[in-house]
Amino acid sequence: MQKIYSRPLSLKDTSTHYCPGCGHGIAHRLVCEVIDELGIRERVIAIAPVGCAVIAYDYWDFDVSEAAHGRAMAVATGIKRMRPENIVFTYQGDGDLAAIGTAETIHTANRGENITVIFINNAVYGMTGGQMAPTTLLGQKTATTPGGRTPELYGYPLKISEMLAVLPGVKYIERVSLHSPPEVLKAKRAITQAFKNQMDGVGFSLVEIIAACPTYWGMSPQKAQQWIPEGMLKEFPLGRIK
Amino acid sequence: MTGSKKKMLISGNEAIGAGAIRAGCVFYAGYPITPQNELTSYMAEHMPAAGRVFIQAESELAAINMVFGAAAAGARAMTSSSSPGVSLKQEGISYIAGAQLPAVIVNIMRGGPGLGNISPSQSDYFQATRSGGHGDYHSIVLAPASVPEAYTLMQRAFALSETYRGPVILLGDGMLGQMMEVVELDTGTKAPAVTKKPWALTGCKGRQPNIVRSIYLKEGALEKFNLLLQKKYHLIRQREQRYESFAVDDARVIIVAYGTMARIAKQAVMALRKKGKKAGLIRPITLWPFPASAFSVLGRPRQKFLVTEMSYGQMLEDVRLTLEGRAEVSFLGRAGGGIPSEEEITARAMRLLQ
């Protein structure tokens, strides 16, 4: 029998701690597939966020640094400036990248640091128990918006990718989703582009991945995938932003 | 040119920058704040000129985390600020200690609390010597009393940070940062060799992947890691205490002061000696580890101690803890712009000698 599909070399052979239906598993794998295909595993330095993916190095088989909550891009800046020959990427959730780390995000992008950013947007804080994220939809119930997010009290879902697109230092932004196989393939193409850009010295590249969090959306894994086009994508339309 | 020397009249801030460059610092990130701006400007001019990295960060948080990244990548890295900015850096310093990364942080102290003012102060002693950020950790804290000493201690700071893999704080005050003195700069081109850093993130070519981390979730793992840190701190306490003592052997009153305050105290000791009064000085150079060894033969009957600081009594606690009630300890301190004068110190010492 011929083996035609297998675990990427960059992905460790281990069991997952992520919940059923969580987007991190697919996103981790896509990143690892791309790294393998581009042949850069031995050059990669990743920065893990604070959030559910804090122990991403339990899955990734390459050099990884932790960062304080929200500071991944500042850490990435320090690494990339000292080792421009390495391929540096951050992997951050919506709370990390678009709430506590907003300043680092905007200024790293504005400096045009030649790094790759994988931004997981699931509209909720997972690790701490399902609180409101900056990207939480209006009406969405979370641990801190028990009656649903209202603009009067909580403001609006933050479209950080669109905000970043106006900065001249930003070279590539695409929003993708993981809710169906065709979308997963598109996500992989975007991730590939974002890494290729860094290898070619193009500059700051970000892929926003809309991912499901069935546990804190209060849905079955299947229902959560359906809710992505029905809810999330109405607020966060897919496609190339820059 | 190797090994040659050049005398220059420069400020403390500039001397710190020169010392860092001499020590082989290749990465600097900072954010403007008075009274340390000359240091940031010095680095902006000299780091890129030497083919090294200078970044003006968007915040103190970003600056210290850039240093975290550069250090994780194996580089000699530093940041600098003054009191309110150093408060912001505490998160990063805790992570640097937790991830066991070598890094140097300069604090040119100003008056507080809050925004305070830009006058010299020593009110951040507690913050520097008692962790400052969250968790059971220590930074090694060095306190220069002159511009030339700032230059040499800055080089020592990098060496210590690499030997012990942790944060080292150079603690000066606005007076030290701003005043100018003659410094003999070592213009030899060779910086000290970089310590081997097999843990650094360089890409996993030819080895197993490295992980820089400070999270330990498995049961018992964090306690084990903390015990490792404590072992390291014990070693530092044994090996790295530094101080200057002056005329203490027969002294009946010993003044204890650090940094620029120690220079004023030394003047007071000399004035007292001229009057035939038996006064002496202990000047801690390492604030953590506190130089308890300076006090080991002291605390004889009738020997008194006078701690003087530009604060309302912070190092005072370490002196009391060290003497453990063996001798009377008095305190003279001013802050918020006030500086204990030579006359005030002399007068207080005279009263203690009566």
Interface residues (C-beta under 8 A of the other chain):
Chain A: R41 E42 R43 V44 I45 I47 V54 I55 Y57 W60 D61 F62 D63 V64 S65 E66 A67 A68 R71 A74 V75 A76 T77 G78 I79 K80 R81 M82 R83 N86 I87 A103 E104 I106 H107
Chain B: V26 F27 A29 V53 I55 A57 E58 S59 L61 A62 A63 N65 M66 V67 F68 G69 A70 A71 A72 A73 G74 A75 A77 E91 G92 Y95 A99 L201 T202 G203 C204 K205 G206 P209 N210 I211 V212 R213 S214 I215 L217
